């Protein structure tokens, strides 16, 4: 294992470098948070576990070199490297087959690693520290289980399973694969790094703790997968007790030899964060009301385990181990180690205190700037490692040169800077220089304080975009600070009003206790968009005038998500609403020369075969045409507004998978099914999915739509569609079938979002058939004289009624809300219009008596003039150039 070995030394560093690059470019990298975590844990840490557990097994057992030779290890490391790469590509690209392939390769590599450890253990003579290898063998059994659970997560699970599998996957990997390797290794490595003797009872306690660790993991995984939160909590508590017992024997030597170098200090800090993460998880599982909340709270524990524990453990262990395996004697190891100790106190304080600051409810700009400092402190390990390797090589050459010349003179040592020095006496614990000094710690504290101060002072300008008139200059500060927790829940802020005296300083702690994202903008400041369970702090400073705030997500303000600050002194100069102006409503200006580029296909889908229909609907947000020359940011199902028309018959089962590819919470509500709405119609966050299963028991043309509040805005933005359910025995055959879904467009500005205030005022800019105004005027429907044409019509609203009418035509069949009102195919009587309120539908049939152009409209004429119109172009039979539509 001594000397350079690229396959051993480089992949871990490569994964760390990639993790730093993804961190720097995270706004532009898909699934950046997942990638950063897994580049460290699956990439760098798993590679290091494989390499160094093999190294320690060889060192402790002193077995035959033929068992698990370098060629066998290289083959295993290549398998791990390729498998890791496949997983890291497969999950962000949603190529599940590649994810499964990668997880399988990683599992094969680890299982072979465990097999080789077992062979070496069996071939070795009885001796001490065999319990370390037992820890490694138990760890190797955990990773394949964790890999399988991770591949299952990548498949996409609904909220009932996501939190359960996420907890099991994370714990079996972190507490099993990584944790058991750590507890086995530190039995001998921890006192070695501290340059002291092992505690007398350490080996016995490590041996006693192992079966408890294993039992705790089994209980924990069983509780998570079985959906029993108390049992999962018992597993976490049992693991924590075993960890305390292990630590009482292994780690207590730190009292005699406190860390004086970077390596043990970094590993010690990692262990503290490990325990902290375990406590957070235990509290989460014990207090969360359900598994969805367990998954939501993982955002807090992820940086604790990935940065505080994993990254510091890796850099600390490698800082000690790399100089050892380079070889060349104590002076070579010391030359390399001196480089790893460069700026160690500054890096350690910045990393750990900075991470703690990032976990606190500080303004987002403070969190961003401090996290950059934490990242820089961790990233410093990479250039220091290269300098350490160069320094070690220089010392080795200095030692070899006199011997090659036949000199009997003992070579001097080379410091980390490369300057030759005299050979020092061996350094014991009391004589070794320490990395700690008051000046270095003070420098780190000052840097963090400066970052917090700069970011905090910039927050009022950057948080809300522009400064606001808070009246601070017109009043005298009272010196009193009003700190209030504002909770967002059920489309309201609680409390919704805060009364203060003019001159009070106001600090708001905004907590999202809802099931979808919210924010708060007030007094020129704005929180980040908060996911469920997240929180942020707004320091508004001194307030002298009344202020009004709101949630900026489209439609949320109109639903009642407002928050006001009332100043109790009415005589305050400049008193009045400081920031309450309503957004201006822009007018839509159609381009008379423009044409609709991509008209929606109006043809009804053919009845599908079979009794079960599996459908995937993806919620997305993109810019689409809403009229000639007019585009709008639409919220869609499957990149269409309205979404695809589904079809079936009475008795059919629909299995609908909703996938949220958008940037906010969305949901789905199928009127065609009768079932309790609590779970299938719940709002899911970005990146989540759910399964909605229903059986159609009644005929009709049914609406489906997003039911996330404000429902009117989500429907108006395009999140609606139709489901045609035919009655038992089917419907009479017709020559042509068309589907017309009427809906309204509320345009805030050209290309902008839906104007929620216009939705509430029922003032649409356009009214459309199938999402685009006037598209069927420019791209007419077609028919032939004498053909029977059926028009399915659904009024999706959200507000306006519809009166479907074909100018020049008469309906002999009217089917309204699942039943015939006229016909079928009545003689001597007819109907002129199909009247529909929002969420009502039906169909009409007619034949055209002669060739010509037959307009169809909503006979609410103001809406026809807004775009709810089209043309049927009727030709004689066998006329040339007949459109298939």
C-alpha positions in Angstrom: 0.0 0.0 0.0 3.0 2.4 0.3 4.0 4.7 -2.5 1.9 6.2 -5.1 -1.1 4.4 -6.6 -3.3 6.6 -8.8 -6.4 4.4 -8.6 -6.2 4.5 -4.8 -5.3 8.2 -4.4 -7.0 10.1 -7.1 -10.7 9.1 -7.4 -11.6 10.4 -3.9 -9.9 13.7 -4.7 -11.7 13.9 -8.1 -15.1 13.4 -6.4 -14.3 16.1 -3.9 -13.3 18.5 -6.7 -16.5 17.8 -8.6 -18.5 18.4 -5.4 -16.9 21.9 -5.0 -17.5 22.7 -8.7 -21.2 21.7 -8.4 -21.4 23.8 -5.2 -20.1 26.9 -7.0 -22.4 26.4 -10.0 -25.4 25.0 -8.2 -28.0 27.5 -9.6 -27.2 26.1 -13.1 -26.9 22.4 -12.3 -30.0 20.2 -12.3 -30.4 18.3 -9.0 -27.4 20.2 -7.6 -28.2 19.5 -3.9 -28.5 15.8 -4.5 -25.3 15.8 -6.6 -23.3 17.7 -4.0 -24.3 15.3 -1.2 -23.7 12.1 -3.3 -20.4 13.3 -4.8 -19.1 13.5 -1.2 -20.9 10.5 0.3 -21.2 8.0 -2.6 -18.2 9.2 -4.5 -15.4 10.4 -2.2 -16.4 8.7 1.1 -17.3 5.3 -0.3 -14.1 5.1 -2.3 -12.1 6.0 0.8 -13.9 3.5 2.9 -13.1 0.8 0.4 -9.4 1.8 0.2 -8.6 2.4 3.9 -10.6 -0.5 5.4 -8.5 -2.7 3.1 -5.4 -0.9 4.3 -6.2 -1.3 8.0 -7.2 -5.0 7.6 -3.8 -5.7 5.9 -2.0 -3.8 8.6 -3.8 -5.4 11.5 -3.9 -9.0 10.3 -0.5 -9.2 8.5 -1.8 -11.9 6.2 -0.4 -13.2 2.9 0.0 -10.5 0.2 -1.5 -13.0 -2.3 -4.9 -12.6 -0.7 -6.5 -9.6 -2.3 -3.5 -8.4 -4.2 -3.3 -5.1 -6.0 -4.7 -6.4 -9.3 -7.8 -7.7 -7.4 -8.2 -4.4 -5.6 -7.8 -2.4 -8.8 -10.6 -4.4 -10.5 -12.8 -3.7 -7.6 -12.0 0.0 -7.5 -12.7 0.3 -11.2 -16.1 -1.4 -10.7 -16.9 1.1 -7.9 -15.8 4.0 -10.0 -17.9 3.1 -13.0 -20.9 2.3 -10.8 -20.7 5.6 -9.0 -20.5 7.5 -12.2 -23.6 5.7 -13.6 -25.6 6.6 -10.4 -24.5 10.2 -10.5 -25.6 10.5 -14.1 -28.6 8.3 -13.9 -30.5 10.0 -11.1 -30.4 13.7 -12.4 -31.2 12.5 -16.0 -34.0 10.2 -14.7 -32.5 7.3 -16.6 -33.6 4.7 -14.1 -32.0 1.8 -16.0 -28.6 3.6 -15.6 -29.2 4.2 -12.0 -30.0 0.5 -11.4 -26.9 -0.5 -13.4 -24.7 1.8 -11.3 -26.3 0.7 -8.0 -25.7 -2.9 -9.0 -22.0 -2.2 -9.9 -21.4 -0.4 -6.6 -23.1 -3.3 -4.7 -21.0 -5.9 -6.5 -17.8 -4.0 -5.7 -18.6 -3.7 -2.0 -19.7 -7.3 -1.7 -16.5 -8.4 -3.3 -14.6 -6.1 -0.9 -16.4 -7.8 2.0 -15.6 -11.3 0.6 -11.9 -10.4 0.4 -11.9 -9.1 3.9 -13.4 -12.3 5.1 -10.8 -14.4 3.2 -8.0 -12.4 4.8 -9.6 -12.7 8.3 -9.9 -16.5 7.9 -6.3 -16.9 6.7 -4.9 -14.7 9.5 -3.5 -16.0 12.8 -5.4 -15.2 16.0 -4.6 -11.8 17.3 -5.9 -8.5 18.6 -8.1 -6.1 16.9 -10.1 -8.6 14.8 -13.2 -6.7 16.0 -12.1 -3.9 13.6 -12.5 -6.3 10.7 -15.8 -7.5 12.0 -17.0 -3.9 11.9 -15.9 -3.7 8.3 -17.7 -6.9 7.4 -20.9 -5.7 8.9 -20.5 -2.4 7.1 -20.1 -4.2 3.7 -23.4 -5.9 4.3 -25.2 -2.5 4.6 -24.2 -0.8 1.4 -26.0 -3.1 -1.0 -29.2 -2.6 1.0 -28.7 1.1 0.9 -28.0 1.0 -2.8 -31.2 -0.9 -3.5 -33.2 1.6 -1.5 -31.6 4.5 -3.3 -32.5 3.0 -6.7 -36.1 2.6 -5.4 -36.1 6.3 -4.5 -34.9 7.2 -8.0 -37.9 5.4 -9.5 -40.2 8.0 -7.9 -42.4 7.3 -5.0 -45.5 9.0 -3.6 -45.4 10.9 -0.3 -46.6 7.8 1.7 -43.4 5.9 0.8 -40.8 8.6 0.0 -40.1 9.6 3.6 -40.0 6.0 4.8 -37.6 4.8 2.1 -35.5 8.0 2.4 -34.9 7.4 6.1 -34.1 3.8 5.6 -31.7 4.5 2.6 -29.9 7.3 4.4 -29.5 5.5 7.7 -28.4 2.1 6.4 -25.7 3.9 4.4 -24.6 6.6 6.9 -24.9 4.6 10.1 -24.2 1.3 8.6 -21.7 1.5 5.7 -19.9 4.6 6.9 -20.7 4.5 10.6 -19.5 1.0 11.3 -16.4 1.6 9.2 -15.7 4.6 11.4 -16.3 2.8 14.7 -14.0 0.0 13.6 -11.2 2.2 12.3 -11.0 4.7 15.1 -10.4 1.9 17.6 -6.8 2.0 16.6 -6.5 5.2 14.4 -7.8 7.7 17.0 -5.1 7.1 19.6 -2.5 6.9 16.9 -3.5 10.3 15.5 -3.4 11.7 19.1 0.0 10.0 19.5 -1.1 8.3 22.8 -1.9 4.9 24.0 -5.3 3.2 23.5 -7.7 3.1 26.4 -7.5 -0.3 28.2 -11.2 -1.1 27.7 -11.5 0.3 24.1 -11.3 -3.0 22.3 -13.8 -4.8 24.5 -16.4 -2.0 24.2 -16.0 -1.8 20.5 -16.6 -5.6 20.3 -19.7 -5.3 22.6 -21.1 -2.3 20.7 -21.1 -4.1 17.3 -24.1 -6.4 17.8 -26.1 -3.5 19.3 -25.2 -1.4 16.2 -26.4 -4.2 13.9 -29.6 -4.7 15.9 -30.4 -1.0 15.9 -30.0 -0.8 12.1 -32.4 -3.7 11.6 -35.0 -2.2 13.9 -34.6 1.2 12.3 -35.0 0.0 8.7 -37.9 -2.3 9.7 -39.6 0.6 11.4 -39.1 3.0 8.4 -40.1 0.5 5.7 -43.0 -0.7 7.8 -44.3 2.8 8.4 -43.9 2.6 12.2 -42.3 5.9 13.4 -42.0 4.8 17.1 -40.1 1.7 16.0 -37.8 3.7 13.8 -37.2 6.1 16.7 -36.4 3.1 19.0 -33.8 2.0 16.4 -32.2 5.4 16.3 -32.1 5.6 20.1 -30.6 2.2 20.4 -27.9 3.1 17.9 -27.2 6.3 19.9 -26.8 4.3 23.1 -24.4 1.9 21.4 -22.4 4.9 20.1 -22.1 6.3 23.6 -20.9 3.0 24.9 -18.3 2.7 22.1 -17.2 6.3 22.6 -16.7 5.8 26.3 -14.0 3.3 25.6 -12.5 4.5 22.3 -12.6 8.3 22.5 -11.8 9.1 26.1 -8.0 9.2 25.4 -8.7 12.7 24.1 -8.6 13.9 27.7 -4.9 12.9 28.0 -3.9 14.1 24.6 -6.1 16.9 23.1 -5.9 17.3 19.3 -2.8 19.4 18.4 -2.9 18.8 14.7 -5.5 19.2 11.9 -6.2 15.5 11.3 -7.5 14.6 14.8 -9.2 17.9 15.3 -11.1 17.6 12.0 -12.1 14.0 12.8 -13.1 15.0 16.3 -15.3 17.8 14.9 -16.8 15.3 12.4 -17.8 13.0 15.3 -19.5 15.8 17.1 -21.6 16.7 14.0 -22.4 13.0 13.6 -23.8 12.8 17.1 -25.7 16.1 16.4 -27.2 14.7 13.2 -28.3 11.6 15.0 -30.0 13.7 17.7 -31.8 15.8 15.0 -33.0 12.7 13.2 -34.2 11.2 16.5 -36.2 14.3 17.3 -37.5 14.5 13.8 -38.8 10.9 13.8 -40.2 11.3 17.3 -42.1 14.5 16.7 -43.0 14.6 13.0 -46.8 14.1 12.4 -46.2 11.8 9.4 -43.6 10.5 7.0 -44.1 13.4 4.6 -42.9 15.8 7.4 -40.0 13.5 8.1 -38.9 13.8 4.4 -39.4 17.6 4.5 -37.2 18.0 7.6 -34.3 16.2 5.9 -33.2 19.6 4.6 -31.9 20.4 8.1 -30.0 17.2 8.7 -28.4 16.9 5.2 -25.7 19.6 5.6 -25.0 18.3 9.2 -24.2 14.9 7.9 -22.7 15.7 4.5 -20.6 18.7 5.4 -20.1 18.6 9.2 -19.6 14.8 9.4 -18.7 13.3 6.1 -16.5 16.1 4.5 -14.6 16.8 7.7 -14.1 13.1 8.5 -12.7 12.5 5.0 -10.3 15.5 5.0 -9.2 14.8 8.5 -8.5 11.1 8.0 -6.7 11.6 4.7 -4.5 14.4 6.2 -3.1 11.7 8.6 -3.2 8.6 6.3 -1.7 10.1 3.1 1.7 11.0 4.7 1.8 7.6 6.2 1.3 5.6 3.0 3.6 7.8 1.0 6.4 6.1 2.9 10.0 7.3 3.4 10.2 7.5 7.2 9.1 10.0 9.9 10.8 13.0 8.2 8.9 12.5 5.0 5.6 12.0 6.8 6.3 15.1 8.9 7.0 17.2 5.8 3.7 16.2 4.3 1.8 16.6 7.6 3.1 20.2 8.1 1.3 21.2 4.9 -2.0 19.7 6.1 -1.6 21.8 9.3 -1.3 25.1 7.3 -4.1 27.4 8.4 -5.7 24.5 10.3 -7.2 26.5 13.1 -8.6 29.1 10.8 -10.1 26.4 8.5 -11.6 24.4 11.4 -13.2 27.3 13.1 -14.6 28.7 9.8 -16.0 25.4 8.7 -17.7 24.5 12.0 -18.9 27.8 13.2 -19.8 28.8 9.7 -21.9 25.7 9.2 -23.6 26.4 12.5 -24.5 29.9 11.4 -25.9 28.5 8.1 -28.2 26.2 10.1 -29.6 29.1 12.1 -32.6 31.2 10.8 -30.4 34.0 9.4 -31.2 36.1 6.3 -30.5 34.3 3.0 -27.7 36.6 2.0 -25.9 35.9 5.3 -26.3 32.1 4.7 -25.0 32.4 1.1 -21.9 34.4 2.0 -21.0 32.3 5.1 -21.5 29.1 3.1 -19.0 30.3 0.6 -16.5 30.7 3.4 -17.3 27.2 4.6 -16.8 25.8 1.1 -13.5 27.6 0.7 -12.2 26.3 4.0 -13.1 22.7 3.0 -11.7 23.2 -0.6 -8.4 24.3 0.8 -7.6 20.7 1.5 -7.1 19.9 -2.2 -4.3 22.3 -3.0 -2.7 21.6 0.4 -2.8 17.9 -0.4 -0.9 18.4 -3.7 1.7 20.6 -1.9 2.1 18.0 0.8 2.8 15.3 -1.8 5.4 17.5 -3.5 7.0 18.3 -0.1 7.2 14.6 0.7 8.8 13.8 -2.6 11.4 16.5 -2.1 12.3 15.1 1.3 12.6 11.6 -0.1 14.9 12.7 -2.8 17.0 14.6 -0.2 17.3 11.4 1.8 18.2 9.2 -1.1 20.8 11.5 -2.6 23.5 11.2 0.1 23.1 7.4 0.1 23.5 7.2 -3.6 26.8 9.2 -3.3 28.0 6.8 -0.6 28.0 9.5 2.1 27.6 8.5 5.6 26.2 11.8 6.6 22.7 11.7 7.8 20.4 13.8 5.7 18.6 16.8 7.0 14.9 17.2 7.0 13.0 19.4 4.6 10.2 21.6 6.0 6.9 22.0 4.3 8.3 25.1 2.6 11.1 23.1 1.0 13.9 24.7 3.1 16.4 22.2 4.6 16.6 22.1 8.4 18.6 20.2 10.9 17.1 16.9 12.1 14.9 17.6 15.0 14.4 15.2 17.9 11.3 13.0 17.7 8.2 14.9 18.6 6.2 13.5 21.5 2.7 14.7 22.5 4.1 17.4 24.8 6.7 18.7 22.3 4.7 18.8 19.1 3.7 22.3 18.0 0.0 23.0 18.2 -2.2 24.4 15.4 -4.2 26.4 18.0 -3.4 30.0 18.9 -5.6 32.9 20.0 -4.6 34.9 16.9 -5.7 32.2 14.4 -9.0 31.6 16.1 -9.6 35.3 16.4 -8.9 35.7 12.6 -11.5 33.1 11.8 -14.0 34.7 14.1 -13.4 38.1 12.7 -13.8 36.8 9.1 -17.1 35.2 9.9 -18.3 38.3 11.8 -17.4 40.5 8.9 -19.2 38.3 6.5 -22.4 38.3 8.7 -22.2 42.1 9.1 -21.7 42.8 5.3 -24.5 40.4 4.3 -26.8 41.6 7.0 -26.4 45.3 6.0 -27.0 44.4 2.3 -30.1 42.3 3.1 -32.5 45.3 3.2 -31.5 46.3 -0.3 -31.2 42.9 -1.9 -33.8 40.9 0.0 -36.8 42.8 -1.4 -35.3 44.3 -4.6 -35.6 48.0 -3.8 -35.5 50.1 -0.6 -39.0 50.9 0.8 -40.3 54.0 2.7 -40.5 52.6 6.3 -40.7 56.1 7.8 -37.5 55.4 9.9 -36.1 58.9 9.1 -39.2 60.7 10.3 -39.4 59.1 13.8 -37.1 58.7 16.8 -36.1 55.1 17.5 -37.7 53.8 20.7 -34.9 51.2 21.3 -37.5 48.5 21.6 -37.3 45.4 19.3 -40.6 43.6 18.4 -39.8 40.0 17.5 -42.7 38.1 16.1 -43.1 34.6 14.6 -45.3 34.7 11.5 -46.7 31.4 10.4 -47.9 30.7 6.8 -50.7 28.2 6.8 -54.0 27.6 4.8 -53.4 30.7 2.6 -53.1 33.0 5.6 -50.4 34.5 7.7 -50.9 34.1 11.5 -50.8 36.7 12.9 -51.9 38.8 10.0 -51.5 42.1 11.7 -48.8 43.5 14.0 -49.3 46.6 16.1 -46.2 48.6 17.1 -45.3 52.0 18.3 -43.7 54.3 15.8 -39.9 53.9 16.1 -39.9 50.3 17.1 -37.5 47.9 15.4 -39.3 44.8 13.9 -37.9 41.4 13.4 -40.1 38.8 11.7 -39.5 35.0 11.9 -41.4 33.6 9.0 -42.3 29.9 9.2 -44.0 27.9 6.4 -46.3 25.5 8.2 -48.3 24.8 5.0 -48.0 22.0 2.4 -46.8 24.3 -0.4 -44.2 27.0 -0.9 -44.7 30.6 0.3 -42.7 33.8 0.9 -43.3 37.2 2.5 -42.4 40.6 1.0 -42.7 43.6 3.2 -41.0 46.9 3.7 -38.7 46.4 0.8 -37.5 43.0 2.0 -38.4 39.5 1.0 -37.8 36.0 2.3 -36.6 33.3 -0.1 -39.3 31.0 -1.4 -39.8 28.7 1.6 -40.6 25.1 1.2 -42.9 23.4 3.8 -41.1 23.4 7.1 -38.5 26.0 6.2 -38.1 29.4 7.9 -36.4 32.7 7.3 -35.8 35.9 9.3 -36.6 39.5 8.1 -35.0 42.3 10.1 -37.1 45.3 8.9 -35.2 47.8 11.1 -37.0 50.8 12.6 -40.6 51.3 11.3 -42.3 54.6 11.3 -45.1 54.2 8.9 -47.7 51.5 8.3 -46.6 48.7 6.1 -48.4 46.0 4.1 -46.8 42.7 2.9 -47.9 39.7 1.0 -46.9 36.4 -0.4 -45.6 37.1 -3.9 -46.5 33.7 -5.4 -49.1 34.2 -8.1 -52.6 34.3 -6.6 -51.6 33.9 -3.0 -52.0 37.5 -2.1 -55.5 37.5 -3.6 -56.4 34.4 -1.5 -55.7 36.4 1.7 -51.9 35.9 2.3 -51.3 39.5 3.5 -49.5 40.8 6.6 -49.7 44.4 7.8 -47.8 46.4 10.4 -50.0 49.1 12.0 -48.3 52.0 13.7 -50.3 53.0 16.8 -49.4 56.7 16.8 -51.6 58.3 14.1 -49.7 61.6 14.3 -46.5 60.0 13.0 -45.3 62.1 10.1 -45.7 60.4 6.8 -48.1 57.8 8.3 -49.8 55.7 5.7 -49.6 52.5 3.8 -45.9 52.3 2.8 -45.9 49.4 0.4 -49.5 48.5 -0.5 -49.8 49.5 -4.1 -51.7 46.9 -6.3 -49.9 45.7 -9.3 -51.1 47.5 -12.5 -53.1 45.4 -14.9 -51.7 45.5 -18.4 -53.8 45.4 -21.5 -53.5 42.7 -24.1 -52.6 44.0 -27.5 -53.2 41.3 -30.2 -51.1 41.5 -33.3 -53.6 41.7 -36.3 -50.9 40.4 -38.6 -49.9 37.4 -36.5 -51.0 33.8 -36.9 -51.3 31.0 -34.4 -48.2 28.9 -35.1 -49.2 25.6 -33.4 -53.0 25.2 -33.2 -54.2 22.5 -30.7 -55.5 19.4 -32.3 -59.3 19.5 -31.7 -60.0 15.8 -32.6 -61.4 13.7 -29.8 -59.1 10.7 -29.0 -60.4 7.3 -30.0 -61.7 5.0 -27.2 -58.6 3.1 -25.9 -58.5 -0.7 -25.6 -58.6 -2.5 -22.2 -60.1 -1.6 -18.9 -57.1 -0.1 -17.2 -55.5 3.1 -18.4 -52.1 4.2 -17.0 -51.4 7.9 -17.6 -48.6 10.2 -16.5 -49.3 13.9 -16.2 -46.3 16.2 -15.7 -47.0 19.6 -14.2 -44.7 22.1 -15.9 -44.4 25.9 -16.3 -43.5 27.3 -19.7 -44.4 30.0 -22.2 -47.2 29.2 -24.7 -49.4 30.9 -27.2 -52.7 32.1 -25.9 -53.7 34.1 -29.0 -52.3 35.4 -32.3 -49.0 37.1 -31.5 -49.7 36.7 -27.7 -47.8 34.4 -25.3 -48.1 33.9 -21.6 -46.2 31.9 -18.9 -48.6 29.0 -18.6 -48.9 26.3 -15.9 -49.6 23.1 -17.8 -50.1 19.3 -17.7 -47.8 17.6 -20.2 -46.7 21.0 -21.6 -50.2 21.7 -22.9 -53.0 24.1 -21.7 -55.5 22.5 -21.5 -53.9 19.2 -20.7 -54.5 16.0 -22.8 -58.0 14.7 -23.2 -58.4 11.3 -21.7 -61.1 8.8 -22.6 -62.6 5.6 -21.3 -65.9 3.9 -20.5 -67.9 3.2 -17.4 -66.1 0.6 -15.3 -62.6 1.5 -16.5 -59.8 2.2 -14.0 -57.5 5.1 -14.4 -54.0 5.0 -12.8 -52.7 8.6 -13.1 -49.2 9.5 -12.0 -48.8 13.2 -11.3 -45.2 14.4 -11.5 -44.4 18.0 -10.4 -41.7 19.3 -12.8 -42.6 22.9 -11.9 -41.2 25.4 -9.4 -44.1 25.4 -7.0 -46.7 23.2 -5.5 -49.3 21.6 -7.8 -52.0 19.0 -7.5 -54.7 17.2 -9.5 -58.5 16.7 -9.1 -60.4 14.3 -11.4 -64.2 15.0 -11.4 -64.6 11.6 -13.1 -63.8 9.7 -10.0 -65.6 9.6 -6.6 -63.2 9.2 -3.7 -62.0 11.0 -0.6 -59.8 13.9 -1.8 -57.4 14.0 1.3 -54.5 12.1 -0.2 -54.8 11.8 -4.0 -55.7 15.5 -4.4 -53.0 16.9 -2.0 -50.5 19.4 -3.2 -47.0 18.0 -4.0 -43.8 20.1 -4.1 -41.3 20.4 -7.0 -39.7 17.1 -7.9 -42.3 15.0 -6.1 -44.9 12.6 -7.5 -48.1 10.9 -6.5 -50.4 8.2 -7.8 -54.1 8.9 -8.3 -56.3 5.9 -8.9 -60.0 6.0 -9.6 -62.7 3.9 -11.3 -65.2 5.6 -13.6 -68.7 4.7 -12.6 -70.7 7.4 -14.4 -70.7 8.7 -17.9 -70.0 12.3 -18.9 -67.3 14.6 -20.0 -65.6 15.4 -16.8 -63.2 18.2 -15.8 -59.8 17.6 -14.2 -57.7 20.4 -12.8 -55.1 21.5 -10.3 -56.7 22.0 -6.9 -53.9 23.9 -5.2 -55.0 27.2 -3.8 -55.7 29.7 -5.2 -57.6 27.2 -7.4 -58.9 29.9 -9.7 -55.4 31.0 -10.6 -54.1 27.6 -11.3 -57.1 26.7 -13.5 -56.8 30.1 -15.3 -53.1 29.5 -15.8 -53.9 26.4 -17.9 -54.0 23.5 -15.4 -57.2 21.9 -16.6 -58.4 19.2 -19.0 -61.2 16.8 -20.0 -62.0 13.1 -19.4 -64.6 11.5 -21.6 -66.4 8.6 -20.0 -68.7 6.8 -22.4 -71.8 5.0 -21.0 -72.1 1.3 -20.9 -72.7 0.0 -24.4 -70.9 3.0 -25.9 -72.3 5.9 -28.0 -73.6 5.8 -31.5 -70.9 6.1 -34.2 -70.4 9.5 -35.8 -68.2 10.6 -38.7 -66.2 13.2 -36.8 -65.7 14.1 -33.1 -64.2 17.3 -31.8 -63.4 18.5 -28.3 -63.8 22.1 -27.3 -62.6 23.1 -23.8 -63.5 26.7 -23.1 -61.4 28.6 -20.6 -60.3 32.2 -19.8 -56.9 33.9 -20.0 -56.0 36.6 -17.5 -53.0 38.4 -18.9 -50.9 40.6 -16.5 -48.5 41.7 -19.2 -47.1 40.4 -22.4 -45.5 37.0 -21.6 -46.2 37.5 -17.9 -47.9 35.3 -15.4 -51.7 35.0 -14.9 -53.0 38.2 -13.2 -54.6 36.8 -10.0 -56.4 40.1 -9.2 -58.0 40.0 -12.7 -59.2 36.5 -12.0 -60.8 37.7 -8.8 -62.4 40.6 -10.6 -63.6 38.2 -13.4 -62.0 40.4 -16.0 -60.4 38.1 -18.6 -58.3 39.4 -21.4 -59.1 36.4 -23.6 -61.6 33.6 -23.7 -60.4 30.5 -25.7 -61.4 27.2 -27.1 -58.6 24.7 -26.3 -56.3 27.3 -24.8 -55.7 29.7 -27.8 -58.0 32.5 -28.8 -59.2 32.6 -32.4 -57.0 29.6 -33.4 -59.8 27.8 -35.2 -60.7 31.0 -37.1 -57.2 30.8 -38.7 -57.1 27.0 -38.7 -60.7 25.9 -39.4 -62.2 22.6 -38.5 -63.4 20.5 -41.4 -66.5 18.4 -42.3 -68.4 17.2 -45.3 -72.0 17.8 -46.3 -74.2 15.2 -44.7 -71.6 13.9 -42.2 -72.6 13.6 -38.6 -70.3 15.7 -36.3 -70.2 15.5 -32.6 -68.8 18.3 -30.5 -67.8 17.5 -27.0 -67.8 20.7 -25.0 -66.4 21.4 -21.5 -66.4 24.7 -19.7 -63.3 24.8 -17.6 -63.9 28.4 -16.5 -62.8 29.2 -13.9 -65.4 32.0 -13.9 -67.3 32.5 -17.2 -70.4 30.6 -18.4 -70.5 29.2 -21.9 -73.3 28.9 -24.5 -71.9 26.8 -27.4 -73.6 27.6 -30.7 -72.9 26.8 -34.4 -74.0 29.6 -36.6 -76.1 28.2 -39.4 -76.4 24.8 -37.7 -79.1 23.1 -35.6 -78.5 20.4 -33.0 -80.6 17.3 -33.2 -78.8 15.7 -30.2 -78.0 17.3 -26.9 -76.2 15.3 -24.2 -75.8 17.4 -21.0 -74.0 16.3 -17.9 -74.3 12.6 -18.6 -77.8 12.4 -20.1 -79.7 13.2 -23.2 -81.8 16.4 -23.2 -82.6 16.0 -26.8 -82.5 12.9 -29.1 -80.5 11.0 -29.9 -81.0 12.3 -33.4 -84.4 13.8 -32.9 -86.7 14.6 -35.8 -88.9 17.7 -36.0 -87.3 19.4 -33.0 -83.9 20.8 -32.3 -81.6 22.9 -30.1 -79.7 26.1 -30.8 -77.1 26.2 -27.9 -75.5 24.1 -25.2 -75.4 26.2 -22.0 -72.7 25.3 -19.5 -71.6 26.8 -16.2 -68.0 26.3 -15.2 -67.1 22.6 -14.7 -70.1 21.4 -16.7 -69.9 19.6 -20.0 -71.7 17.5 -22.6 -71.9 17.0 -26.4 -74.1 18.1 -29.3 -74.5 16.5 -32.7 -75.5 17.9 -36.1 -75.2 17.5 -39.8 -74.4 20.3 -42.2 -76.9 20.7 -45.0 -74.7 22.4 -47.5 -71.1 23.5 -48.2 -69.8 26.7 -46.6 -68.1 28.2 -43.6 -70.0 27.7 -40.3 -68.7 29.8 -37.4 -69.1 28.4 -33.9 -69.0 30.6 -30.8 -69.8 31.0 -27.2 -73.1 32.9 -27.5 -72.0 35.0 -24.5 -71.0 37.4 -27.2 -68.5 39.4 -25.3 -66.6 36.2 -24.8 -66.9 35.3 -28.5 -65.3 38.7 -29.2 -62.5 37.8 -26.7 -61.6 34.8 -28.7 -64.1 32.0 -28.0 -64.9 31.3 -31.6 -63.9 29.3 -34.6 -65.0 28.0 -38.0 -66.1 24.7 -39.5 -65.3 24.6 -43.2 -67.8 22.3 -44.8 -67.2 20.9 -48.3 -69.2 18.8 -50.7 -68.5 15.1 -50.7 -65.4 13.9 -52.5 -64.2 17.5 -52.7 -60.4 17.6 -53.4 -58.0 18.7 -50.6 -60.2 17.6 -47.8 -58.4 18.0 -44.4 -58.4 14.8 -42.3 -59.7 16.9 -39.4 
